[in-house]
Amino acid sequence: MARKPICAIPEFCVLENYKIAVLPYGLAATPDEAAKLASKIGYPVALKLISPDVTHKTDVGGVKIGIKDETRLRHAYEDILEGAREYRVHGILVQKMARKGVELIIGGKKDSQFGHMIVLGLGGVYVEVFKDVSARICPITKEDAQEMVMELRSHPLLTGVRGMKPVNLDKLYSLLLTVSKMMVKEDMKELDLNPVIFDELGFDIVDVRFVR
């Protein structure tokens, strides 16, 4: 029996096991490998540092986005390595650029009193600025997911305001339900999908981090 290949990005593979789509990606160990991956995935792409020593990649210049050609990709690759000289580097992630839309965070933790809890809020840089979140004890129902959306002060960004199209709420509810189940089944202590970018068609998960 053939062995299942080792997963390059274990966090992405956990999501894929639960039928949660991730953007096309690959892990490069050299600029040449990164160029081949980008050509296969299709420009524009993003590059991200993969290091066990770095939690917030942007703090060390470990994320380069909107790369449109091989020349820029090679420069970006070297820039990331230059900023990561003091850290262990397991490779550079080459990933398809995400869609434009509303940035959300879907996360959670295992509380000592209540057990697993799931959180929804504005994502990206807005998490710390606005602290606009809603939480529920896992597992949740679709009704819980709907209530979580409406409890956000920023919910008009999701349901549509001033000519803006609403995001695909059905896919948002479905993602919340799946993540809720995944947290319990995998017994995750912490989880962050941030940002998850939603538009009227669907979503792209840009980054994922969890602790078991």
N, C-alpha and C positions, 0 to 999 in steps of 0.2 A: 504494500500500500504506500502510495506517495505521501511524503510528509507535507503538511501544510506549511507554506513559506512563512518565515519569520516576518512579523509586521514591522514596517519601518517606523510608523508612528502609532504606538499602542493605543493612545487615546482615541485616534480616529477609528481604529479597528473596533473598539468597543461600541462606538456609535453605529458603525456599519452593521455590527451584529444585531442591533435593534432596529435595522432598516431606517436609520437616520442618515440622510444623504450628506456627504461632505464634498467640498469642492475638489476637482481633480488635483492631484498632488504627487510629488515624488521627493525622495531624499537624495541630495547630491553631496559627494565627498570632495569634488573638484569643480573648478569653473567649467571644464569641458562637460562633465556630467550634468551640471546645471543648465548649460546651453542646450544639450540634447533633450533634457526633460521639458524645457520651455518650448522648444520647437514642437515636441509631441503634444503638449498640453494646449499650446496656442497662446500667443501674446494677446493682451497684456497679462503679466504675472506679478506675483509678490514673492519676495525672498524673506525667510525668517530663520533666525538663529535657533538651533536646537542644542541646548546645553543644560545639564542637570544643575548647573550653578546659577542659572539666571531664571528668575520667576517672571519679571516684567521686561520683556525683550526690548521695548522701546526705550527703556532707561539707559541702555548701553548701545543704542543705535543698531539694534538687532533686527529691525524690520525695514524693508524697502518695498514701496508699493508703486503700482502704475508703471512698471518696467515694460517698455514697448519694443525693444529690439535687443540683439545679442550684445552689441557694444555696451549699452547701458547696463545690461545684466552682469557682464563681467566686471565692470567698475563697481557696481553695487555689491557683488559677491566679495570683492577685495575689501571694500569699506566695512562690511560686517565683520570679516575676520580681523581687521585692524582694531576694531572696537572691542573685540572679544579676546584679545591677547592674554588676558589674565585668567581666562576661564577654560574649562574643558569644553571642547566642541565636538558634538556627535554628528554634525553635518549641517547642511543648509537646506531648509524646506523650500521647494519650488512649488507654488500653488497658483491656480487660476485666480485672477482678480474677482472679487465679489461684486454683485450688483449694487446699485445705489438704492437707498431706501431709508427706512427708520431703523436705527440701531437699538437693539434690545439686549438685555442680559437675562439669561435663564440659568439660575444657579440653585444652590441649596447646601444644606449641611445636616449632619446627624446630631440632633440636640440630645443632651443627656436625660432630659425630662420627657420631651415629646416625641423623640425618635426623628425619623427623616422628615425634613421640611423642604419645600420647593419655593423658590422666589422668582418673581418676574418684575422687571423694571426697565427703565431707560438704560441703554448700554453705552459702551465706549467710554469717552471721557465724561459723559453726563452722570455716570453712576455716583461718583463722589460729589459732584456739584449739586445735583438736585435731590439725591437720595429719595427718589420717587419709586417705591417698591410695594409689592403686595406678596403675601406669603400664605401658604397652606400646609397642613400636615399631610404627608403622603400615606397611601395613594389618593389621588384626587379624582373627581368625576368631571365630566364635561361642564356641568353646571358650576363647579368650583373654578374651572379654567375661565369660563365666561365672567364670573364675578371678579376674578383676579384682574382681568383686563379693565373692567369698568371701574375698579377701585383706584387705578392709577390716575393721578391728577392730569397726566399727559395723555389720557386715553383718546382724546379727539385726534391725535396724530395717527392713531391706529384705526379709528372708525371713520375717519374722513372729516376734514374741516377746510372751509374756504376754497373749495374746488379741488382739494387734494383727494386722490382716490384712496379708499380704505385699503389697508393691507389685507392679505388673504387670511381672514380670521379663522376659517376652518382649519387651515394648515397650522396656524398658531395654536389653536386648541389641541389639535392632534399631537403636536410636538410637546406641549406641556404634559399631556397624558403619558406619552411614551417616556419622557425624561423622568417623570414621577415613578413609573414602574421600574425603570432602569436603576434609579438611585436605591430603591429598596432591594431589588434582586441582587445588585452588585455590592450592596452594603457600603456605599460610598460615605466617607466622612465629610468630604467637601466636593463641590462641583461648581465649575464656572464655564458656561458657554457665553463668551463675550468677546466681540459683539456677535449677535445673530441679526443679520440684516434682512428685513422684511419689506416686500412691496406687494402689489396687488396680485402677483402671480405665485409667489412663494417666498423662499428664504435661502440664505447662504450662511453657514456657520463659519466664521472667520478664525476663531481660536477656541480651544477647549483645554481645560485643566481640571484634574480631579485627584483626590487623595482617598485611598482606601484604608 
